[in-house]
Amino acid sequence: MKNTHDRKAKLNIFKIGDKVLMIREYFDLHKTAKLLSRYTGPYEIVKTNPEFNCYQLKDIQTGKTLN
Protein backbone atom coordinates (compact mmCIF):
# COMPACT_ATOMS: atom_id res chain seq x y z
CA MET A 1 0.00 0.00 0.00
CA LYS A 2 2.82 2.43 0.86
CA ASN A 3 4.60 1.64 -2.40
CA THR A 4 1.46 2.48 -4.38
CA HIS A 5 1.10 5.81 -2.58
CA ASP A 6 4.79 6.66 -3.05
CA ARG A 7 4.59 6.00 -6.78
CA LYS A 8 1.57 8.26 -7.27
CA ALA A 9 2.56 11.05 -4.83
CA LYS A 10 3.72 14.33 -6.37
CA LEU A 11 6.17 16.77 -4.81
CA ASN A 12 4.73 20.28 -4.89
CA ILE A 13 7.30 22.82 -6.02
CA PHE A 14 6.30 26.46 -5.65
CA LYS A 15 7.88 29.56 -7.17
CA ILE A 16 8.40 33.03 -5.74
CA GLY A 17 5.17 34.99 -6.07
CA ASP A 18 2.87 31.94 -5.85
CA LYS A 19 -0.06 32.26 -3.48
CA VAL A 20 -0.62 29.38 -1.06
CA LEU A 21 -2.69 28.29 1.94
CA MET A 22 -1.06 26.72 5.00
CA ILE A 23 -2.51 23.71 6.84
CA ARG A 24 -3.18 24.29 10.53
CA GLU A 25 -1.21 21.79 12.62
CA TYR A 26 -2.99 22.49 15.88
CA PHE A 27 -6.41 23.62 17.02
CA ASP A 28 -7.56 25.69 19.96
CA LEU A 29 -8.66 23.22 22.64
CA HIS A 30 -11.67 25.37 23.58
CA LYS A 31 -13.29 25.13 20.16
CA THR A 32 -14.67 22.20 18.25
CA ALA A 33 -12.11 21.21 15.62
CA LYS A 34 -14.64 20.28 12.97
CA LEU A 35 -16.01 23.83 12.91
CA LEU A 36 -12.62 25.44 12.31
CA SER A 37 -11.00 25.94 8.93
CA ARG A 38 -8.17 23.52 8.21
CA TYR A 39 -6.19 26.21 6.38
CA THR A 40 -4.84 29.67 7.12
CA GLY A 41 -3.85 32.27 4.60
CA PRO A 42 -3.56 33.37 1.87
CA TYR A 43 0.21 33.74 1.87
CA GLU A 44 2.66 34.71 -0.84
CA ILE A 45 5.99 32.92 -1.28
CA VAL A 46 8.82 35.43 -0.84
CA LYS A 47 11.91 33.22 -0.73
CA THR A 48 12.64 29.56 -1.54
CA ASN A 49 15.32 27.09 -0.52
CA PRO A 50 15.06 24.20 -2.99
CA GLU A 51 17.79 22.21 -1.23
CA PHE A 52 15.57 21.70 1.83
CA ASN A 53 12.17 22.32 0.13
CA CYS A 54 11.54 25.30 2.47
CA TYR A 55 9.66 28.52 1.79
CA GLN A 56 9.46 31.94 3.45
CA LEU A 57 5.91 33.27 3.42
CA LYS A 58 4.40 36.75 3.59
CA ASP A 59 0.85 37.34 4.81
CA ILE A 60 -0.98 39.06 1.95
CA GLN A 61 -3.45 40.86 4.18
CA THR A 62 -1.01 42.31 6.74
CA GLY A 63 2.23 42.30 4.73
CA LYS A 64 4.15 40.63 7.58
CA THR A 65 6.76 37.99 6.80
CA LEU A 66 6.48 34.69 8.66
CA ASN A 67 9.64 33.19 10.14
N, C-alpha and C positions, 0 to 999 in steps of 0.2 A: 504494500500500500504506500509506504514512504517513497519507494522508487518511482512509482507512478506519479506521485505529487511532484517529486523533484524534477522529473522529466518535463512536466507541463508548466512548472512555475516560471514566471518571468521576473527578471530583475528590473525594477523601475529606475531609470536614469533620468534625472531632471536637469534642466539647464538654468542658468542665471536668468531671472525674469519670469520664470514659470510661477503660476499661482497654485498653491496646494492647501489642503486641509490636513490637520494633524489629529491623530487618534488620541483620545484621552486614555491615559493608563490607569487613572485612579478616579474614584467618585467620592463625593462628599458623603460621609456616613449618615448624615441626617436626612438625606433625600433618597427617594426610591430611584434606583439606578435605571430602571426601564423607562422612566419619564425624562431622563436627561439625554442630551444629544451625545452621540459617541465621538463627535469631531469638534475641534475648535478651529477658528480661522475666520477668514482666509489669510494666508501668509504668502509673501513673495520671497523667492529664493534670491539671496544677495551674494552668497559666496559658496563655492563647492570645493570639496576635497575628494576627488575620485579615487584616490588611493585607499581611503577608509570608508567610502560611500557616505560621507557626512555632508550636511548642508547647514548654512547659517540662514536663519529666517528673519524677515521683517514683518511686523504686524501692519497690514495695509491700512487699517482704520486709525491707529494711533501713530504709526511711523516709527515705533520703537523696535530695536533689534533684539532678538532673543539670543541669549548665550547658550 
